[in-house]
Amino acid sequence: MIRLIFLLIPFLLFGSPLKVIDLKENNGIVSIIFNKNIKSESFKKSKINTGIYYDIVSEYTLTKKTFRLKNKNFITIAQNNKTTTRIVVQSKKIDSLNFKINKNILLLSFEVQKQSNQNKQTQNDIANLFDSVDDKKLAQASNQTKPKNEQKQEETIVLARDNSNRVVVLDPGHGGKDCGAQAGKICEKTITLAIGKLIKKTLESRGYKVYMTRDSDSYISLTDRTKFANNKEADIFVSIHANSLPKTSKSYSVTNGIETYFLSSARSERARKVAEIENKDDIEVMNYFSKLSFLNSINSQRLLASNKLAIDVQHGMLVNARKLYSKTTDGGVREGPFWVLVGALMPSILVEVGYISHKSDLEKLQKKNYQERLAIGIADGIDNYFLKNF
Ligand SMILES: [Zn+2]
C-alpha cells in the first residue's frame, strides 16, 4: 500500500494544475511562488500605458495583492479569470524590471541606479525580459554551490540578485602588535587578513558593499572594530580568526577543523576557552561592570539572527573546504562571550577558520586555493542568510 502511494505521488504532482501558492517581498524583490516549476514561455506579456502585465494559466489561491516598491513601482498579482493569474507591473522605468525564474519561483525586481558591475551585467541580460531568461545559467550558478557528494543536503540556492544595498563589515582578527595565535613564525593576523581580503573580493563580485576594519597589518582595538561596523551601518559583521590550543593542552596536536561562533552570554567550557584567547587583547581595559552591562544588552532578535548567520556561514565554509579536503572537521556552530561581537548593533559572528596549532590545518590555511575556498564558502553562507531571512 505504501509503495502504491509512493508511485502515485509523482503522478499526482505532475498532474495537478499550476497554482500560485505564496507571495513574498524582500528588499524590493517580489517572489511569486508556484506549486511546481514554471517556464518563461508560459507567461504571456502585454503592454499597457503604465507598464506591462503577464498572464499565466494558473490558479490563484490568494487574495489580490499589490506591492508598492521604491520609485513608484507597483506589482499587483490577482486572479484575472477562472484559469488565469495576472501580474501587473506599473513603472515609469519598465526597462529596469528584472524578470527571473528559478524553478517554481518568479522573481521580479527593479534595478537601482547605484549598481555594481555585476548588476549592470544582470540588467543587460534582462533588457529583453522573456528572451533573456536563462534557466540554464541559473541552474549552473546554483550547482556551483553544491559539493559533488552533498547535492541532496543543499537546500538553498544562490541566485544572482541585487546586493548593492547590503553592507558587510569584515574584521580580520588581530593585527599590528597583536599577532593573535602563533605557530612558529606564523601569526594568526596574517592568515585572517589574507582570507579577509579574499572574502571582500568575492562579496564585491556578488554586488555587496564591503568594508574591512583593517586591510593592512595594523592594530585596532576590539571596541573600535564594532564601532567601525556600527558607523558603516553594516547589515552583518564577520570577524575572522584562526584557532589555537595552548601547547600544554593534551589535544594540542589533534584538534582541528572549522567553527563558527555567535555572541551570547552562554559559557560552555570550550567556548569560554576560545573566547578567553580571542578576548585577551582588550579584556583588561574593560572593567567588570561595563562587561556586565554589555552582556545584558544582547538583544534576543539579534542573537537569533546571528545564530542563523552562523549556521549558514559554517555550512558554506564546510561545503567548500571539503571540496579540497573531504575530511575537514565540522567543529559546529557555538555560542560564546566574545567581546569583539559585543558592541555590534547588527547580527555578528566570529569564524575560526582552522587550528594553527594543528599541523595540517596550518599548512592548508597558508595555501591560496584553500583560502579562496573558505572565502567562497563564507560568501555563500552570507548569500544564503540574506536569501532566507530578507
Ligand atoms: Zn583570533
Boltz pocket constraint, residues with backbone or C-beta under 6 A from the ligand:
constraints:
  - pocket:
      binder: B
      contacts: [[A, 173], [A, 174], [A, 180], [A, 181], [A, 188], [A, 240], [A, 241], [A, 242], [A, 277], [A, 278]]
      max_distance: 6.0
